[in-house]
């Protein structure tokens, strides 16, 4: 465990701070604990905002995966905090594989046992949950580049609470459960806090409380 803790550290950021800069060498993989961040892309002499993160997501894995310069700049647009995985001490490339899904293809199924954690590299993923009585699937969230899904079942040690479908051609970085527990254990509190957000969404959608339980201590 000490090796894992040495490889992950918390970074507090301020508004306007550059977390990574386009064309720089990649050194860390980041998981957002809190805060908002803009994704900036420079091309043909101009810089534009191409996306954002809002208190959830991860970034920085692509430069580590492919040993290439950073593809974009990430700037904090509010005070926040990140968990940083140090590449020199624990390579992300060693534990991430890549999977490609066609539009409409199911990535995970509600009720299945959890074996992987997913980070969207490209495309969009729809997260759905079935209404118990009518067996109707209701969309509860979407994930785009840099956002992750599939962590909930790993955090709670329960079967998959929702299904995920590719909304277009999707490429995901995939981490198996053993690597998830080994590398992202120190980030578990962040992901447990997301459980409360999921429950709020479910109450709104289903008009009732659906408990998503954490594992017994």
Secondary structure, 3 states (H helix, E strand, C coil): CHHHHHHEEEEEECCCCEEECCCCCCCEEEEEEECEEEEEEEECCEEEEEEEEECCCEECHHHHHHCCCCCCEEEECCCEEEEEEECCCCCHHHCEEEEEECCCCEEECCCCCCCEEEEEEECCEEEEEECCCCCCEEEEEEECCCCEECHHHHHHCCCCCCEEEECCCEEEEEEEHHHHHHHHHHHHHHHHHHHHHHHHHHHHHHCCCCCCCCCCC
